[in-house]
Amino acid sequence: MPDVFADLVGQDEAVVELRRAAAAAAAVLRAGVADRAPALVAAGPASGDESARTAGDAAPGAVDPSTGMTHAWIFTGPPGSGRSVAARAFAAALQCRHGTGCGECPGCHTTMGGTHADVRMVVPEGLSIGVGEMRALVLRAASTPSGGRWQVVIIEDADRLTEAAGNALLKAIEEPPPRTVFLLCAPSTHPDDISVTIRSRCRVVPLRQPPAAAVAEVLVRRDGIAPDVAQWAAAAAQGHVGRARRLARDPEARKRREAVLAVPRRLTGVGAAFDAASALIEAAEAEAAASVTEADTAERAALETALGAGGTGRGAAGAMRGAAGQLKELEKRQKSRATRAQRDALDRALVDLAGFYRDALTMALRAPVAPVHTDTAALAGAGAQKWDAEGALRRLEAVLACRAAIEANVKPRIAVEAMMLALWKG
């Protein structure tokens, strides 16, 4: 059976570092350092320190076991690089009975399955992570591990922490409980993504965009996808493992991609530009609705059942009348999650569109690189001849500017309409 790091695609250097840290963490527990002197664990070396690279390989007792481990980590990298995969795999290695992430022991199984009692995963459903949620998480993380190893807190998209939530987390990282480890995932260590004070107290594990060949190999080995389909999907997804899997297995995802890549042909005038913007927005909304409807329905049914819906006993009707506030709060959370899903779906479309104009630019420059979208290479070549390199670059910059505007909370429809007009004008 493969170990817990098997699905971390194309990140060999990061895997080596995480394996050594997990081995050092196991040595900390064996030596009893975590409980007697938690500051040793909290004061792990900065990323790149030679002691961090050797602690896991040293003989027992040769070095202080805490030098290879620290209490707070940040996993950075572009979308699809595997930030959350790396964090979960590292959490499993910390909970591993053997300290290696064997993939076979109960600690590895339950962590990778999301059921380990001492591993808490924070996945923001809305546009941000609020201070209330973070304070509750920090309070729970301060408890003693039930399994005797580590309390692990994984925060996906830590760049969505509000300022108050970031301050609440900072206090916990500054004075960590003896056996608690914080694993944060963010696109980068830029102050716009993660605060400087939090960054200064964490070790950074940089991840890179996986090579298309490595992504294709995983699709073939793990998902049983045909090699030619896997190679096409890996290239079209631009190294994003999850998106490559969707393209390879979901016909609807391929249809949505084809519709996005047809946009350049549709931009024949101002009216056509606005029509294309509306179509792109509506497609993102439909995709998002399809992805959250089932979860929303199940959540509402579960809450109503818990509140006594359908009950016939005394007080059942009164209980439901008093449940209006909880149902309203659920609807608020679901609306926030739907907004996030729409933004994510629209961003995937914009990434595909950026790939098309990137292909046109490389063809105009006659750069010796393979196209992202092999199935629209002829269309990109025609665009390269029509626009030249400068025109292709301006269009690529318009798509990237649209992504940045949406990230800055510009209304998606306004940002997309402005982009479509820029693409038409060139």
N, C-alpha and C positions, 0 to 999 in steps of 0.2 A: 504494500500500500504506500503511495507517495506521502512524503512528509508535508507539513503545513505550508511550506514555502513553495510548493510545486506550482501553484497558480500565479505566482508573482512573476510575470513574464518580462524577460529581458532586463532584469535588475540584479545582476550577479553581485556587484559590489555592495549593494544595500543588503542582500541576503547574507553575505559574509559578515558584515557588521552586526546584523541582528542576531545571527547565530552565536557570535562571540558574546554579545551582551546577555543573551538568554543563559549561556553557560555560566557567565559571571554571576547572574542573578541566582542561579541554582547554588553556586558556591557561597553566596551571601547567606542563603537560608541554611545551608549545612553548617556554616560557621556561627550562625546565630547573630550575625552582625546587624541585621535589619531591626531587631528588637532592642538590642543593647545600645546601638549608636546609629540612629536613623540618619544623622547628618552625613555619615559616610556615603550612604546611598544617595542622598539628596545632592551631594557635591560631586557628582560624576564629571569627568573631563569634558571639555568642549569637543565638538565634532572634529575628527582629524587627529586628536591626541593619540600619540603612539601607544600609550597605556591602554586605550580603549581597543586597540587592534590586537593586543597581545594578552590581555587579561584572561580571555576565554581559553587560550592555548597553554597557559602556564600550568606547571604542576601544582597540585593542591598545597597551599601554604607558601608558595614561592612569592606571590604578590598578594596585596590586600584584595580580597574578592570584590570589594565594592568599586574598585577603580574601573571595571568594565561595564558598570551599570549605573544608570541615573533614573530619577523619579519622573522626569518629564521629557517628552519627545515630540518633535514636529516632523511630520512626513509631508514633503512638498513635491510638486510636479504638475505637469499639464493634465487636463482632463483625460481620463483613460489610462493614465500611467500606473494606476493601482495603489493610490494612497490608502484607501480604506482596506484594500486587500492586504497590504503590508501591515497595517495596524492590527487587523484581526489575526493575521498569522503570527505576529510578534506576541500578541496577547496569549495565543494558544501555546507558544513556546514557553512563555513565562509560567503557564499553568501546567505544563507538561510534567508528568511524573519523573521523566528522565532529564528534564532541562534542555531538551534538544528540539522539541517540536516534532516528535516522532510520527504524529498522525494516527497513532493506534491506541494510545492510552485514553482513559475517560476524560482527562483534562483537555486533551486536544480535540476529542470528538465533540464534547459539549460546547467548547468555545467556538469552534468552527460552525457548529449548528445553531449558535445563538442562544443556548440554554444554560450556560454556566452561571452559577449563582453569584460569582465574584467578578464577572465581566459585564460592564454596563456600556451599551452602545447608544450614543445620542445622534440621531439622524434628524436634522431639522426638516419639518414638514412645510413650514412657511418660509418667508423671506428672511427671517432672522431667528436667533436663539435668545430668548428673553432672560432677564435677571432672575425671575421666579424659578424658572426651570433649572437654571444653573445653581442657584442656592440649594435647591432640593437635592440636586445631584451631588454637590460637594458634601452636603450633610450625610448622605448615604455612603459616600466613598470613604468617609472617616471611620467606618465600622471595621471591626476585625475580620479578616478573610475567613469565611466559613470552612474553606478547604485547607487552610493552613499555609497557603502560598502567598498570593498577591491579590489585592483589590485593583482591578484595571478599569479605567474609564477611557473609552474611545469617543472622541468628538469629531464626527464627520463635518466637513465644511465649517471649520472653526473660524473662517473668515466672515461668517454670518453672525458672530457674537456681537450683541449690542455693546456699547461702551460700559454700561452697568454690569452686564453679564461677564464681560472680560475682566472687570475689576474683581468680581466675586471669584472668578477662577484664579486670578493672580494671587489672591490671598491664600488660597489652598496650595498653590504651587510654591509660594514663598515659605510656607510652614507645612510641609506635607506630612500626613500621617506616616507612621513607620513603614507600612507595607502597601502603600497606594502608589500606583503608577498612572500617569496621565499621558495619553497618546492623542495628539491633535493632528488633524489633516487639513491642509490649506494649500492653495495654489502656489504660494511663494512666501518668503519671509518679509516682503515689502510691508511697510507700516499700514498700507491700505488693506492688507490681508490679515495681518496679525500684529498686535501691539509690540512695540520695541521692548517693553518691560517683560512681557511674557516670553518673547523670543530670547531674551538674554538669560533666561532661566531654564531653557530647554536645549536638548541636543537635536540637531537638524539632520534628517536623513533625506537627501535629495534623490528624487526618482526622475528618470528620463522617459521620453516617449519611446515605447517599445518598437523595435524594428518590425516591419510588416512580416518578414519571414518568421520571426518568433511568434507573432500573433497567429499566423496561419498554422504553425506547427501545433499550437495549443488547441485550436479549433478542430484540427484533424484528430489529435490524440484524445482529447477529453470529450469532445462533443460528437465525434464520428462524422464530421462534415467532409464531403468530397474535397480532395486537394485543390482542384481548380477553383471551386467555389470559395474555399477558404482563402486562397491567395487573392482572389478578386475582392472579397469582403474586407480582408485585412488592409489592402491598399486603399479601398474606398473609405474605410473608417479612420484612416490616418493615424493608425496606432492605438485607437481606442478599443480595448478588448471587448467591452460590453456591447458597444455599437456594432462591432464586427460580427458578434454572435447574432444580434438581432437581424442584421442585413442578410446573413447566411441562412437564417431559419424562418424569418417572417416575411411572407410575400407582401403584406401591407406596408411594412417598413421600406421595402424596395420600391413600391409604387409611390410612396411619399417622397422618396429620394428622387425618383424620376421626374416627379412634378416640380420639385425645386430646381433641378438642373435644366428644366425646360424654360425657366424664367427668362434667361437672356434672349431667347428667340421671340418672346412675347412683348418685349419692350419696343414697340413701334411708335409710341406717342405718349402724350401726357395721360390721356384716358387709360391707355393700356398699362401705364405704370401704376396708376391708382388701382386698377383692377387686379394687377399682379400682387400688389400689397395686400389687398383684401383677401385674395385667395390664400396667401401665405399665412396671414393671421388666422383665418378660419380653419385652415388645415391644422395649425398648431393647437387651436382650441379643441378641435375634434379629437386629435390624438391624446391631448391631456384628459379630456372627459372620459375617453375610453379606458385610460389607465387608472383613473381614480374612482370610477362609478361603482365598481364591484366592492372595493374596500369601504367606500362611504356607506353603501347599503348594509354591509355586514356590521360595521361599527354602530350604526344607528339601531339595527335590530338587537345587537348585543346589549346596548345601553338601555333600550326600552324594556328588554326582558329583565335586566338587573333591577330596574326601577319598578317592576311589577306589572308591566303591560300584559294584558290577557288574563290577569289573575281574577279570581272570583271571591276571594276571601274578604273578610271585613277590613276596610281601610285601603283596599287595592286601588279603588278609583281616586281616593284622596292622595295616595302616593303619586299617582301619575299627574294629578293637578299640580303638585308641588315640584314636579320634575322639569317644568318649563325652562328654568334657568340652566340646568345641566344640558338639556337638548340644545338650547341656544348657544352655549359654549362649544358644544360639539360642532354645530353648524359653522361657527366662526373658525374653528380649527380646520374644518374641511374646506372652507372657502380659501383660507390661506394656502392650504396644500394644493388646491386646484390652480391657484395663481402661480405657485412655484412650478407646477407641472407644465403649465402653459409656457412659462419662461424657458424651461429646459427644452421643451419640444421646439420652440422657435429658435433657440440657440443651436440645436442640432442642424436645423435647416440652414442657418446662416453659415455654419461650418462647412456644410456641403457646397454652398454657393461660393464661399471663399476658396475652396479647393478648385472649383472650376476656373475662377479668374487667376488663381495661382498657376494652373496648367497653361492658360493663355499667355501669361507673362513669361514662363520658362520657355515656351515655344517661340515667342517673339524674340527672346534673347538667345535662342538656340542652345540653351543650357543642356548639358548631357545628364538629365535626370528623368526618371520615369514619371509619367503622369499619375495624379491621384485617381482621377476618374477615367479609366481606360475606355469605358463604353461611350464617353462623350469626347474622346480625344479629337475626333474629326471636327466637331463643332468648336472646340477650343482652338484648334488650328486655324479655322476660318476666322474666328474672332481675333486671333493674333495678327493675321494679315490685314484685317480691317482697322484695328485699333492701334497697332504698333505697341512697343513695350511701355511707353509712357501712358497710353490710354488704358492698357490692361492694369497697370499699377494703380492708376487713379480709381478704377473700379474696385480693385481689391481693397484699397484703403477705405472706400465707401462702405464696404461690407464690414470691415473691422471697426470702423467708426460707429456703425449701427449697433454692433455688439457692445461696444463700450458705453454708448448712450443708454441702452436698456439696462446695463449693469448699474448705471448711475441713476436709475429709477425714472428715466424718461418714459412716457407712455409708449408701449410697444408699437401701436398703430402709427403714431406720429414718427417714431424713429424709422420704421420700415418704409413708410411713404417717402420720407426724405431720402432714404437710401435708393429706392426705386427711381426717383427722379434723377439722382446723381448718376445711377447706372445708365439711364437713358441718355442723359446729356453727355456723359463721358468726361 
